[in-house]
Structure formats: structure tokens, C-alpha cells
Amino acid sequence: MARNSFGNIVWVSLFKSWGPVLGLIGVTSIIASYFWTPSTDMVSLRWLLILIFVFLYLLTVTTRLSWLAYNESEVVPLKVKFAKEPPSAFTGAHALLLLEPTPNLAHEALVSIYYLENEIEKLAGLGKVINVQNDGKVQVLVIADYEFGEKLEPIKQNSVDELKKLILKTSIPSFILEDQIHG
């Protein structure tokens, strides 16, 4: 689940792009050009071969780099593994959700919690990250209940069908912040 940095993706692209093979073919072609071309054309053909192989290598590396970067950029949805009553230290909280490991959340981050109902995502609550565990799993405390209602109890009892309907997003609706600023 660990994500690669851009530097790691470039490094992998350089070595998995047949660099040594293309280099060997290029050097062999340049050496062969000494024997196969007339002496008057020797310099220009040598430089042409060098340029062709450098271009092919850079094209291969950038193509692989683009492909790897595209694959790394995939947005992974936040998945709830488990839910339970909130810890007693957090008065006023509604539930505690345990999420799969994700690099998208940090301690104290706010998340919006949606509930999928008839193919419509309805804003059900607001959550706050209270812990990123050593194993990477993320604990999210449900701090605001907008439309959970009676759905919250089956969620806290870990109903598989209800947990699948939860959608967590790493942003919050602007009206929540506006209420804080203007309210």
C-alpha cells in the first residue's frame, strides 16, 4: 500500500526501461559504424547513431515514467473496516470508525462522511482523525451527526451492508466552515 515518491518512480523507470540493453546495442552500433562506413561519413554517422539511441532511451524512460506515475496517481477510496462506540474520553462523539491504511489522512484531519442511499450520496456526518495507528490504519471519530439517524446503530454493530454504504471523503463541505466563521 506504500506509495512511491516521484524520485523512486524516476529511478525505477531508468532501470526498468531496458537501459543496459539499449546502451549495449548503442555502443555496439557505434563501434560497428567504424568498420561499415566509409571514413568520410564516419563522424556524422557516429553522431547520428548516438543521437538516435539517446532519443530512444529517453523516449522509453519517459513512456515508462508516465505509465508508472499514472498508476500511482489512482485515488483509493477510504474503506471502513470496523465501527464501535466512541471512547469515553470524547464526549459528544457519535461513533469511532477504523479505516484501512491510507496516505491521504493525517492526525486531526477532518473528513466528510456520506451514506449511499438509492445511488445518492447523502452527507451524514463529519469526522475527525484521532489516531493513525502504527500499522497505518486510521481511527476517525464521528463528531457531527447530520443525517445518520437510526442508521448509526447498525453501523456501530458492524453490519457489513451498512459499512459498505459509508463513503468518506478527505474534504468537508464549505458550509461547515462558513457556519464556523459567520456563526
C-alpha positions as CSV (number, residue, x, y, z in Angstrom):
1,M,0.0,0.0,0.0
2,A,3.0,2.3,0.3
3,R,3.1,4.9,-2.4
4,N,6.3,5.7,-4.3
5,S,7.8,9.1,-4.3
6,F,8.4,10.8,-7.7
7,G,12.1,10.2,-7.3
8,N,11.5,6.4,-6.8
9,I,9.3,6.3,-9.9
10,V,12.1,8.0,-11.9
11,W,14.7,5.6,-10.6
12,V,12.6,2.6,-11.4
13,S,11.9,3.9,-14.8
14,L,15.6,4.4,-15.6
15,F,16.4,0.8,-14.7
16,K,13.4,-1.0,-16.0
17,S,13.5,0.7,-19.4
18,W,16.0,-1.7,-20.9
19,G,18.7,0.9,-20.3
20,P,21.6,-1.6,-20.2
21,V,20.3,-3.4,-23.3
22,L,19.8,-0.2,-25.3
23,G,23.2,1.1,-24.1
24,L,24.9,-2.2,-25.3
25,I,23.1,-2.0,-28.6
26,G,24.1,1.7,-29.0
27,V,27.8,1.1,-28.1
28,T,27.9,-2.0,-30.4
29,S,26.4,0.0,-33.3
30,I,28.8,2.9,-32.8
31,I,31.8,0.6,-32.8
32,A,30.4,-1.3,-35.8
33,S,30.0,2.1,-37.6
34,Y,33.8,2.4,-37.7
35,F,34.1,-0.7,-39.8
36,W,31.0,-0.4,-42.0
37,T,31.0,3.2,-43.1
38,P,33.5,5.0,-45.4
39,S,35.9,7.2,-43.5
40,T,34.4,10.4,-45.0
41,D,31.0,9.6,-43.5
42,M,32.3,8.2,-40.2
43,V,31.9,11.2,-37.9
44,S,28.4,12.2,-39.0
45,L,27.0,8.6,-38.8
46,R,28.6,8.1,-35.4
47,W,26.9,11.2,-34.0
48,L,23.6,10.3,-35.7
49,L,23.7,6.8,-34.1
50,I,24.5,8.3,-30.7
51,L,21.6,10.7,-31.0
52,I,19.2,8.0,-32.2
53,F,20.0,5.7,-29.2
54,V,19.9,8.6,-26.7
55,F,16.5,9.6,-28.1
56,L,15.2,6.0,-28.0
57,Y,16.3,5.5,-24.4
58,L,14.8,8.8,-23.3
59,L,11.6,8.0,-25.1
60,T,11.4,4.6,-23.4
61,V,12.2,6.1,-19.9
62,T,9.6,8.8,-20.2
63,T,7.0,6.4,-21.5
64,R,7.6,4.1,-18.6
65,L,7.7,7.0,-16.2
66,S,4.4,8.3,-17.4
67,W,2.8,4.9,-17.1
68,L,4.1,4.4,-13.5
69,A,3.1,7.9,-12.4
70,Y,-0.4,7.4,-13.8
71,N,-0.8,4.1,-11.9
72,E,0.5,5.7,-8.7
73,S,-2.0,8.6,-9.1
74,E,-5.0,6.4,-8.7
75,V,-7.3,7.7,-6.0
76,V,-8.0,4.9,-3.5
77,P,-11.4,5.2,-1.7
78,L,-11.3,5.2,2.1
79,K,-12.8,2.0,3.4
80,V,-14.3,1.5,6.8
81,K,-13.2,-1.8,8.4
82,F,-14.9,-1.6,11.8
83,A,-17.1,0.7,13.8
84,K,-17.9,0.9,17.5
85,E,-19.0,3.2,20.3
86,P,-16.7,6.2,20.7
87,P,-14.1,6.2,23.6
88,S,-15.4,7.8,26.8
89,A,-12.7,10.5,26.6
90,F,-14.5,12.0,23.6
91,T,-17.8,13.3,25.0
92,G,-20.4,14.3,22.4
93,A,-18.9,11.9,19.7
94,H,-21.3,9.5,17.9
95,A,-19.0,6.6,16.8
96,L,-15.5,5.5,16.1
97,L,-14.6,4.2,12.7
98,L,-11.5,2.2,11.8
99,L,-10.3,2.7,8.2
100,E,-7.9,0.8,6.0
101,P,-4.4,2.3,5.9
102,T,-4.2,5.4,3.6
103,P,-1.6,8.0,2.9
104,N,-4.4,10.6,2.4
105,L,-5.2,11.3,6.1
106,A,-3.2,12.7,8.9
107,H,-3.8,13.3,12.6
108,E,-6.6,15.9,13.3
109,A,-7.7,15.9,9.6
110,L,-11.4,16.5,9.1
111,V,-13.4,14.2,6.8
112,S,-17.0,14.3,5.5
113,I,-19.0,11.1,5.9
114,Y,-21.6,10.2,3.3
115,Y,-24.2,7.5,3.3
116,L,-25.1,5.8,0.0
117,E,-28.8,5.5,-0.3
118,N,-30.6,4.7,-3.6
119,E,-27.4,5.6,-5.5
120,I,-27.3,9.1,-3.9
121,E,-24.5,10.1,-1.6
122,K,-26.1,12.0,1.3
123,L,-23.9,13.9,3.8
124,A,-24.5,12.0,7.0
125,G,-21.8,13.4,9.3
126,L,-18.4,14.9,9.9
127,G,-15.4,13.0,11.2
128,K,-12.1,13.8,12.7
129,V,-8.9,11.7,12.6
130,I,-7.9,11.0,16.2
131,N,-5.2,8.5,15.5
132,V,-3.1,7.0,12.7
133,Q,-2.0,3.7,14.2
134,N,1.5,2.1,13.8
135,D,0.0,-0.4,11.3
136,G,-1.3,2.5,9.2
137,K,-5.0,2.1,10.0
138,V,-6.8,5.3,10.7
139,Q,-9.2,6.0,13.6
140,V,-12.0,8.5,12.7
141,L,-14.3,9.9,15.3
142,V,-17.8,10.9,14.1
143,I,-18.1,14.3,15.7
144,A,-21.3,15.6,13.9
145,D,-24.4,13.6,13.0
146,Y,-26.3,15.4,10.2
147,E,-28.4,12.5,8.8
148,F,-27.2,9.2,10.3
149,G,-30.3,8.9,12.5
150,E,-31.2,5.2,13.1
151,K,-28.5,4.1,10.6
152,L,-25.8,4.8,13.2
153,E,-26.7,1.8,15.5
154,P,-26.3,-0.9,12.7
155,I,-23.1,0.8,11.7
156,K,-21.7,0.6,15.2
157,Q,-22.8,-3.1,15.3
158,N,-20.6,-3.6,12.2
159,S,-23.4,-4.5,9.8
160,V,-21.4,-5.4,6.7
161,D,-24.1,-3.9,4.4
162,E,-24.2,-0.7,6.4
163,L,-20.4,-0.3,6.5
164,K,-20.2,-0.7,2.7
165,K,-22.6,2.3,2.3
166,L,-20.3,4.6,4.1
167,I,-18.2,6.9,1.9
168,L,-15.5,9.0,3.5
169,K,-14.0,12.0,1.6
170,T,-10.9,13.9,2.5
171,S,-12.7,17.3,2.2
172,I,-15.6,18.9,4.0
173,P,-18.4,20.9,2.6
174,S,-17.8,24.7,2.7
175,F,-21.0,25.4,4.6
176,I,-19.5,23.8,7.7
177,L,-16.6,26.3,7.7
178,E,-18.9,29.2,6.8
179,D,-21.0,28.4,9.9
180,Q,-17.9,28.5,12.0
181,I,-16.7,31.8,10.5
182,H,-20.1,33.6,10.4
183,G,-21.9,31.8,13.2
